[in-house]
Amino acid sequence: MARKSAAGPASDPELLILSSLAAGPKHGYGIMLDVRTFAGIELGPGTLYSAITRLVENGWIRPQEAQGRQRPYELTGKGTEHLREQLESIREIAKVGLRRLRTA
């Protein structure tokens, strides 16, 4: 499971993996390092590869040809659009929440 002190959209493994792959193709370990860097979240191998399987099944990412023992994944056009929709939704929720905090 993704580990961080608080749960929420920023700890959703699928969203984190899609966000990582938005910068370009990466293999599993590269995704884990990237997510740790930009989100401060440790994705364990079980969480990572379960989420990767779901993302591939949904057509949001696809595996590339293996490079030795490592198989990179890349974002698909469908995955790019899904990520954009999810991030826009999160942005709208954040705007409402922040606005309500200012008036509280």
PyMOL commands that set and color helices and strands:
alter all, ss='L'
color gray80, all
select helices_A, chain A and resi 9-11+13-21+28-39+45-57+77-103
alter helices_A, ss='H'
color red, helices_A
select strands_A, chain A and resi 61-63+73-75
alter strands_A, ss='S'
color yellow, strands_A
deselect
rebuild
show_as cartoon
